[in-house]
Amino acid sequence: MRILILGGYGVFGGRLAELLADVPDIELLICGRNLASAQEFCGRYSGQPTVVPVRLDRCDIVGALRDLQPDLVVDASGPFQDYGENRYGVICACIDAKVDYLDFADAADFVFGVSQFDKQAKAAGIFALSGVSSFPVLTAAVLRHMAKDMDIVKVQGGIAPSPYAGIGLNVMRAVVGYAGAPVKLLRDGAQSHGVGLAESMRYTIAVPGRLPLNNIHFSLVDVPDLQVIPPDHPKMTDIWMGAGPVPEILHRILNLLAKARS
Ligand SMILES: NC(=O)c1ccc[n+]([C@@H]2O[C@H](COP(=O)([O-])OP(=O)(O)OC[C@H]3O[C@@H](n4cnc5c(N)ncnc54)[C@H](OP(=O)(O)O)[C@@H]3O)[C@@H](O)[C@H]2O)c1
């Protein structure tokens, strides 16, 4: 299987390549706009897959699909918030070339819009999956399971990244983009908006019978869950999703800057 990873030497694309290190018989095309960085990544990669550095801007995906003939394209480049007018160009190219597609998009509008390609993707016999990450996939899975026994009315969710997790430049660009800006969400049963990173709440995760985790300060983030989860649960009136990065002092400085900008 040949997998083309856009942003293959970035933090998330690179992590995917590393997680696939124990899978034999696959070829990873490590793509980005800088050939030297792709070559450097491939040079230090150790794992069973064959890795190939490729200079590729996602704008040129049509030719790359024709020349490189991948079985799957993974878009881990971003920032998905800034994909502009032709934001689904990679998806359309994959449907035309009948190549499976998935992305790690964290932009609510981008992920919400991908369902428009459902029919075309099915007709082409391929998968086109967007937002394939903990937000919104784990949220959706947990809520669907809970919905078997109860109506889901109000959701408050959070993600608390480890301080040791690497953060890429494109994540920073995404966060800076919505800090202090309106974030679409469902509140009191109506479409409304909050202010990105300027609304916060504290939460302690306490699993019965276990020591509680540290109390964490979460702030509103613009993630796909806010738009793709409510249609799944007709009785839902509210959804709020936060991130709790640490150290908290830096998180609070980010809150102040977001408030100053709003
Ligand atoms: N869903 C989630 O939970 C989640 C979590 C974290 C991150 N993300 C998203 O994943 C994306 C990547 O994050 P990251 O931390 O890995 O960022 P990153 O370290 O900055 O990596 C981005 C990679 O994409 C490449 N790239 C950028 N523009 C490109 C283009 N036009 N064509 C081809 N390659 C391009 C970059 O290389 P060059 O600039 O050299 O081309 C780089 O290799 C971001 O949009 C981020 O918001 C999603």
The ligand as an SDF file (V2000), in Angstrom:
LIG
                    3D

 48 52  0  0  0  0  0  0  0  0999 V2000
   -7.6080   17.2210   14.5060 N   0  0  0  0  0  0  0  0  0  0  0  0
   -6.7410   17.3990   15.4800 C   0  0  0  0  0  0  0  0  0  0  0  0
   -6.9530   16.9790   16.6060 O   0  0  0  0  0  0  0  0  0  0  0  0
   -5.4770   18.0940   15.2020 C   0  0  0  0  0  0  0  0  0  0  0  0
   -4.5170   18.1360   16.1790 C   0  0  0  0  0  0  0  0  0  0  0  0
   -3.3450   18.7850   15.8840 C   0  0  0  0  0  0  0  0  0  0  0  0
   -3.1450   19.3570   14.6440 C   0  0  0  0  0  0  0  0  0  0  0  0
   -4.1220   19.3280   13.7360 N   0  0  0  0  0  0  0  0  0  0  0  0
   -3.9600   20.0060   12.4620 C   0  0  0  0  0  0  0  0  0  0  0  0
   -3.0230   19.3070   11.6810 O   0  0  0  0  0  0  0  0  0  0  0  0
   -2.3030   20.2510   10.8830 C   0  0  0  0  0  0  0  0  0  0  0  0
   -0.8170   20.0150   11.0160 C   0  0  0  0  0  0  0  0  0  0  0  0
   -0.3890   20.2750   12.3430 O   0  0  0  0  0  0  0  0  0  0  0  0
    1.1160   20.0890   12.7320 P   0  0  0  0  0  0  0  0  0  0  0  0
    1.2230   20.3110   14.1850 O   0  0  0  0  0  0  0  0  0  0  0  0
    1.6520   18.8150   12.1830 O   0  0  0  0  0  0  0  0  0  0  0  0
    1.7620   21.3300   11.9240 O   0  0  0  0  0  0  0  0  0  0  0  0
    3.2140   21.4690   11.3560 P   0  0  0  0  0  0  0  0  0  0  0  0
    4.2170   20.7850   12.2270 O   0  0  0  0  0  0  0  0  0  0  0  0
    3.3750   22.9260   11.0610 O   0  0  0  0  0  0  0  0  0  0  0  0
    3.2030   20.6430    9.9760 O   0  0  0  0  0  0  0  0  0  0  0  0
    2.5870   21.0710    8.8050 C   0  0  0  0  0  0  0  0  0  0  0  0
    3.2230   20.3140    7.6500 C   0  0  0  0  0  0  0  0  0  0  0  0
    2.5040   20.5840    6.4560 O   0  0  0  0  0  0  0  0  0  0  0  0
    3.3930   21.0210    5.4380 C   0  0  0  0  0  0  0  0  0  0  0  0
    2.6620   21.9340    4.5770 N   0  0  0  0  0  0  0  0  0  0  0  0
    2.1770   23.1660    4.8730 C   0  0  0  0  0  0  0  0  0  0  0  0
    1.5520   23.7060    3.8070 N   0  0  0  0  0  0  0  0  0  0  0  0
    1.6170   22.7750    2.8250 C   0  0  0  0  0  0  0  0  0  0  0  0
    1.1470   22.7470    1.4890 C   0  0  0  0  0  0  0  0  0  0  0  0
    0.5120   23.7980    0.9270 N   0  0  0  0  0  0  0  0  0  0  0  0
    1.3660   21.6390    0.7490 N   0  0  0  0  0  0  0  0  0  0  0  0
    2.0240   20.5750    1.2700 C   0  0  0  0  0  0  0  0  0  0  0  0
    2.5060   20.5470    2.5490 N   0  0  0  0  0  0  0  0  0  0  0  0
    2.3060   21.6490    3.3050 C   0  0  0  0  0  0  0  0  0  0  0  0
    4.5270   21.6710    6.2040 C   0  0  0  0  0  0  0  0  0  0  0  0
    5.7310   21.6950    5.4740 O   0  0  0  0  0  0  0  0  0  0  0  0
    6.1410   22.9430    4.5280 P   0  0  0  0  0  0  0  0  0  0  0  0
    5.6510   24.1960    5.2050 O   0  0  0  0  0  0  0  0  0  0  0  0
    7.6270   22.8370    4.4300 O   0  0  0  0  0  0  0  0  0  0  0  0
    5.4460   22.6850    3.2290 O   0  0  0  0  0  0  0  0  0  0  0  0
    4.6540   20.7210    7.3750 C   0  0  0  0  0  0  0  0  0  0  0  0
    5.3790   19.5800    7.0250 O   0  0  0  0  0  0  0  0  0  0  0  0
   -2.7430   21.6380   11.3590 C   0  0  0  0  0  0  0  0  0  0  0  0
   -3.6930   22.1770   10.4780 O   0  0  0  0  0  0  0  0  0  0  0  0
   -3.3800   21.3870   12.6710 C   0  0  0  0  0  0  0  0  0  0  0  0
   -4.3290   22.3590   12.9970 O   0  0  0  0  0  0  0  0  0  0  0  0
   -5.2740   18.6810   13.9790 C   0  0  0  0  0  0  0  0  0  0  0  0
  1  2  1  0
  2  3  2  0
  2  4  1  0
  4  5  1  0
  4 48  2  0
  5  6  2  0
  6  7  1  0
  7  8  2  0
  8  9  1  0
  8 48  1  0
  9 10  1  0
  9 46  1  0
 10 11  1  0
 11 12  1  0
 11 44  1  0
 12 13  1  0
 13 14  1  0
 14 15  2  0
 14 16  1  0
 14 17  1  0
 17 18  1  0
 18 19  2  0
 18 20  1  0
 18 21  1  0
 21 22  1  0
 22 23  1  0
 23 24  1  0
 23 42  1  0
 24 25  1  0
 25 26  1  0
 25 36  1  0
 26 27  1  0
 26 35  1  0
 27 28  2  0
 28 29  1  0
 29 30  1  0
 29 35  2  0
 30 31  1  0
 30 32  2  0
 32 33  1  0
 33 34  2  0
 34 35  1  0
 36 37  1  0
 36 42  1  0
 37 38  1  0
 38 39  2  0
 38 40  1  0
 38 41  1  0
 42 43  1  0
 44 45  1  0
 44 46  1  0
 46 47  1  0
M  CHG  2   8   1  16  -1
M  END
$$$$
